[in-house]
Amino acid sequence: MMAANIVGLAEIQRQVMWNRLIAVVEEQAQTMIRTAFSTTVREAGDLSAGIFDLEGRMMAQAVTGTPGHVNSMMESVGHFLKKFPAETMRPGDHYITNDPWLGTGHLHDLTVVTPAFHDARMVGLFANTAHVIDVGGLGMGPEGRSVFEEGLYIPIVKCFDEGRPNETFFDFVRAGTRLPVELEGDIYSLCACNDAGIRRLAEMMAEFRLEGLEPLAAFIFENSRRATEAEIARLPSGTFSAEICSDGYDEEVTLKAAMTIGKVGGKDRITVDYAGTSPCSTRGINVPAAYTRAYSCFGIKVVVAPEIPNNWASLAPFEMRIPPGSILDAPRPYPVSVRHVIGHLLPDLMMGCLYQAVPDRVTAEGASSLWNPPLRGGASVSGPPRGNRPALPDFEIITFNSGGTGARPMRDGLDATAFPSGVRTMAVEATENVAPIVVWRKELRPDSGGAGRTRGGMGQIMEIGAKDDLEFACNAIFDRVKHPPKGRSGGKQGAGGRVALKSGRILRTKGFQIIPEGDRLILELPGGGGMGDPALRAPADVARDVRDGLVSPEAARTLYKVVVGPDGALDRAATEALRHPLKT
């Protein structure tokens, strides 16, 4: 009996340490947010942070961060260890890359790996990733024909050697970007973030009298693997197929998946085969395989095992088979700058498969891909000032915005909320504070959420101009315009997006375009798809949406069969007659 109690106490202590480890990496991420120079990090939270064992396996990730960063960063540390074996690392060393095929999928993401030492012994590694605003080249956009046009390409190198900065490295970095102060500052921030994690880990190990992390890693991995396999075992076995279309660049892109749930070698597994998916594009919408795996695993995990902490072992039961040369496995040196436009569609594709197995656990399709237009202005766009014409200072900024998420089985979708990326919408004031940009309008887009028993989340409308309505440029990277988010179970599709000038001209959804002087950029973001028959939605909920300006009285009548008076009150008699004409 006493032995059983001792075992039980040991299990409890390991669980406490596991939770503590998650708190350590969350502080790691929060340090980055507090010290970052780029608004993409400090305002939008476009980052990841985690701790790894000496074999490069992720033990824990910060709650703050994006799945694309976290799950592809999980593969990155192994690449660092291949080039710089653990026995060569020293305290104060920091290693960095933005290689899309060794990191998180495009050059705008920097990944930093740092060895963690305790009592003069290396015990693990901390890693993080952050999206920076500029790395030179063509800027963040789909126009490149190869990755070499897309910006500064950093192989895995040491940026700090035992605490001393590699000045040659920083010389190259400063020379290769339009924003040298911001980029150098972000690199220091990433290194400081890992240092914060190392300090907290040392305190934790001293408190629990740990000599190493190996026993804790084994506990985390075994429990995560077993729990995930148990959740898979509860699913119906079989193969379930789905497809989804993207607007693409020059032509549409089709993503196909066949998901097989069942035992492989006696273990419960989920295998996804992407055979039939479109080939690589000549433009920068291609996706490196690690990023495909990252968002595919996330799309499965949020349905199958959402309560199990994310780590190497909890993702191991998910296998991806990606045809080489497809747009989801782009080889070097294909352009990949805006790989998220395609990659963010993958969770919706995974849910399309899982809907056939567990329909009550998935959402309708949502806007998915971020609408985060890179904006640029100044002499690089308009040339030198002419006559009395005022001039904008040179600027480069990315602002993060989102459409609506898909309806949930029992609740409406979320309005103007990023899914699957999870990044925060950037405050208008933050953008206007660092760039000569004015956001004249930012409001929810009426009738954009797909009708259903539960309604899709609303998109939003934005009107963006430069200071004094001067000329500026937008590198469009938008999707879900020709192919709006679909509903499920009889729910209607959400509204497709729209990109235009205020003067009325429709713009391309992808590519570098000029917003002329005196004009403004109008973005109408997609809404999420609905779930279930709209005629089953509670009339009171429809009337509330009309009063809130989310649904027009016309849409209430035609889509929901609900009559709302001019005063916003529900007309129960007219609604009953419309919904049940034979009764009346």
Secondary structure by P-SEA (a helix, b strand, c coil): caaaaaaaaaaaaaaaaaaaaaaaaaaaaaaaaaccccccccccccccccccccccccccccccccaaaaaaaaaaaaaaaaacccccccccbbbcccccccccccccbbbbbbbbbccccccccccccccccccccccccccccccccccccccccccccccccaaaaaaaaaaccccaaaaaaaaaaaaaaaaaaaaaaaaaaaaaccccaaaaaaaaaaaaaaaaaaaaaaccbbbbbbccccccccbbbbbbbbbbbcccccccbbbbbbccccccccccccccaaaaaaaaaaaaaaccccccccccccccccccccccccccccccccccccccccccaaaaaaaaaaccccccccccccccccccccccccccccccccccbbbbccccbbbbbbcccccccccccccccccccccccccaaaaaacccccccccccccccccccccccbbbbbbbbbcccccccccccccccccccbbbcccbbbcbbbbbbcccbbbbbccccccccccbbbbbbbbbbbbccccccccaaaaaaaaaaccccaaaaaaccccccccccccaaaaaaaaaccccc
